[in-house]
């Protein structure tokens, strides 16, 4: 049996205590997540985070740090995901940007608002990443080394 973990990225974008979140359809149900997605061939982790944030929210961002690297096995399908969670600064919003299929909308939510919407979280990684960010986890982008 071949075990293939999925490499994903997510982005924490915070503005005055509110976090840029994505409302997306998963199995016909609206769920909340950070802007996140899979690493594509021939791109860096940072490029993936910036691209996914634009595709899912219509926001150009600049990656400024790394919150952490997380390993998560989804109980719904048993797939293991390695998530690299970035910190990013919002640069410019493109309100007419055509968001990815399955994305309902982007939302700015406080941590308290997210806690009241717990049943809508895509996974527990949402609050773990935010709490780590709020606790001051901010590693240099130099942690990511270029390939040889």
Secondary structure by P-SEA (a helix, b strand, c coil): cbbbbbbbbbbbbbccccccccccccccbbbbbcccccccccccaaaaaaaaaaacccbbbbbccccbbbbbbbcccccccccbbbbbbbccccccccccccccbbbbbcaaaaaaacccccccaaaaaaaaaaaccccccccccccc
